[in-house]
C-alpha cells in the first residue's frame, strides 16, 4: 500500500478555498431570503424557511460527500489503480491543478514521468481552476500543452493518466479529438486511465445542480468511441467516482 502524503482534510479545504464565492453567496442568500420572508410575513415565512433548509441541506451534503471522496476514502492511496507492472514511460495530464503527479512518482519510482497541463484560460473558464492555480504551484517540470498537440512520439507511452481533468474540456468535439491524439501516443499495449465524477443520480443527490459540471457515462462512451478506442472498461472507485481504462486495441481471446 502506498503512503498517502496528503494532509488531513486537504480535499475539503481545497473545495472551500476554490469555491468560496459559492458558499458566501449561499449563506448571504439564506440570510437575505429569511429577512425578506419575515418582512413579508404570513405564508412567506414558511416558504422562506423551506428554501433556507433546502439550501443549507444541499450545501452541507455536498461538503460531506466531498470530504468522503477526497479525504475519507482511499482515493489518493491509488490502490484502485491495479497492477501495471513496471511501465517505462508514463504521462500525467491535468487541467491547471495537479494533486496526483507526486503520488504517481511514488507509485511508479522506476518510470519516467512527464506532466502536462492543458489549461487554456480562453477555453477552460472554470473560476475554481484559476483560484487553485494561484494557491498551488505546478509540479516541477510541468509542460504546457494544447488539447490538439502533444510532445510525444507515436506509440511511445505505457500509461497516460487523466485524473479529474478531462471534464474541463467542455466542447465534445475538442474532447474526442484530444483522446484521439492521446491514443496515437500509446504503445500497442498501453492504457489511458480516466477518473471522473459522473453526471448521474448519485452525484445529483450529492451536489445538486453542481453535478451539471460533470459528464454523463453515455457522453464519455461517445467520446472514447469517437476517438477510436475499441476497449473501454469502467469500474467504480466509490459511489461517486468511476475509473475508465482505455486500450487502443480490442482485447483478443
SVG drawing of the C-alpha trace seen along z (x, -y; Angstrom):
<svg xmlns="http://www.w3.org/2000/svg" viewBox="-50 -44 64 61">
<polyline fill="none" stroke="black" stroke-width="0.4" points="0.0,0.0 1.4,-3.4 1.9,-6.0 -0.6,-8.9 1.2,-12.2 -1.9,-14.4 -2.7,-16.3 -5.9,-15.8 -9.0,-17.4 -6.9,-18.7 -9.6,-17.8 -12.4,-19.5 -10.3,-22.6 -9.5,-22.9 -13.2,-22.6 -14.0,-25.5 -11.0,-27.6 -11.5,-27.1 -15.3,-27.7 -15.6,-30.2 -17.8,-32.7 -20.5,-30.0 -20.5,-29.4 -20.6,-33.1 -23.4,-33.6 -25.3,-30.6 -25.0,-31.9 -25.9,-35.5 -28.8,-34.3 -30.2,-32.4 -30.0,-35.4 -31.4,-37.8 -34.2,-35.4 -35.2,-34.8 -35.1,-38.6 -37.4,-39.2 -39.7,-36.4 -40.0,-37.8 -40.7,-41.2 -43.4,-39.9 -44.9,-37.8 -47.6,-35.2 -47.0,-32.2 -43.8,-33.7 -42.1,-32.9 -42.8,-29.1 -41.7,-29.3 -38.5,-31.2 -37.8,-28.6 -38.2,-25.7 -35.9,-27.3 -33.3,-28.1 -33.4,-24.5 -33.0,-23.2 -30.0,-25.5 -28.3,-24.6 -29.0,-20.9 -27.7,-20.7 -24.6,-22.7 -23.9,-20.6 -24.5,-17.4 -22.1,-18.4 -19.3,-19.2 -19.9,-15.9 -19.7,-13.9 -16.6,-15.9 -15.0,-15.0 -15.8,-11.4 -14.5,-11.3 -11.3,-13.3 -10.4,-12.7 -12.5,-9.9 -12.0,-7.3 -8.7,-5.9 -8.9,-7.7 -5.4,-9.2 -3.9,-5.9 -4.2,-4.8 -4.7,-1.2 -7.6,-1.1 -5.2,-1.6 -4.4,2.1 -1.1,3.7 0.6,2.3 3.9,4.0 6.9,1.6 6.0,-0.8 8.9,-2.8 7.1,-5.9 4.1,-7.5 2.3,-10.8 0.0,-12.6 -2.2,-15.3 -4.0,-18.0 -6.2,-21.0 -4.3,-23.6 -4.5,-21.9 -2.3,-18.9 -2.6,-16.8 -1.5,-13.5 1.9,-13.7 3.8,-13.5 1.7,-10.4 2.3,-8.8 6.0,-9.4 6.0,-7.4 3.8,-4.7 6.0,-4.2 9.5,-5.0 11.3,-3.4 9.2,-5.1 10.0,-8.3 7.1,-10.6 6.1,-13.6 3.5,-16.0 1.3,-18.0 -1.0,-20.9 -3.6,-21.7 -5.3,-24.6 -6.2,-27.4 -8.0,-30.3 -9.7,-31.2 -11.3,-27.8 -11.4,-26.3 -13.1,-29.1 -13.8,-27.3 -13.2,-30.0 -12.2,-27.4 -9.2,-26.4 -8.0,-29.9 -8.1,-30.2 -6.4,-26.8 -3.5,-27.8 -2.8,-30.8 -2.6,-28.7 -0.7,-25.6 2.4,-25.8 2.7,-23.3 4.6,-20.1 8.3,-20.6 8.9,-20.2 5.3,-20.5 4.9,-21.2 2.2,-23.4 0.3,-21.8 -2.8,-22.2 -5.5,-19.7 -4.6,-19.4 -0.9,-18.6 1.2,-16.6 5.1,-16.5 5.0,-12.7 6.3,-10.4 3.8,-7.9 3.4,-4.7 5.9,-5.7 3.9,-5.8 2.9,-3.0 0.4,-4.8 -1.5,-8.1 -3.4,-9.4 -6.2,-12.0 -7.5,-12.2 -10.4,-14.7 -9.1,-16.7 -10.7,-15.7 -14.2,-17.0 -12.7,-20.5 -12.7,-20.1 -16.3,-21.2 -16.5,-21.0 -17.4,-17.4 -15.5,-17.6 -12.4,-19.1 -12.6,-16.3 -12.9,-13.5 -10.0,-14.9 -7.9,-15.2 -8.4,-11.5 -7.6,-10.6 -4.3,-12.4 -3.6,-10.5 -4.4,-7.2 -1.8,-7.8 0.9,-8.2 0.2,-4.9 2.2,-1.7 0.1,1.1 -0.4,2.5 -0.6,-1.0 -3.5,-2.3 -5.2,-5.5 -6.7,-5.9 -9.5,-8.4 -11.0,-9.2 -14.2,-11.3 -17.4,-12.1 -20.4,-11.3 -23.5,-13.3 -25.7,-10.6 -28.2,-10.1 -25.6,-9.7 -23.8,-12.9 -27.0,-14.9 -28.1,-13.8 -24.7,-14.8 -24.0,-18.0 -27.5,-19.1 -27.0,-21.5 -23.3,-21.2 -23.5,-17.8 -24.2,-19.6 -20.4,-20.3 -19.8,-16.6 -20.2,-14.5 -22.6,-11.5 -21.4,-8.0 -23.1,-8.0 -21.2,-11.1 -17.9,-9.7 -18.5,-6.5 -19.3,-8.6 -16.0,-10.5 -14.0,-7.3 -15.6,-5.6 -15.2,-8.7 -11.5,-8.8 -11.2,-5.2 -10.9,-3.2 -12.1,0.3 -11.7,1.5 -13.1,-0.6 -13.6,0.7 -15.5,-1.2 -15.0,-0.4 -16.4,-2.2 -13.9,-3.6 -16.6,-4.7 -20.3,-5.6 -19.4,-8.9 -16.3,-8.4 -15.5,-6.0 -12.4,-4.9 -12.3,-4.3 -9.4,-2.1 -8.9,-2.7 -6.9,-0.4 -6.1,-1.3 -6.9,2.2 -9.8,4.5 -8.9,7.4 -8.5,10.7 -9.0,14.2"/>
</svg>
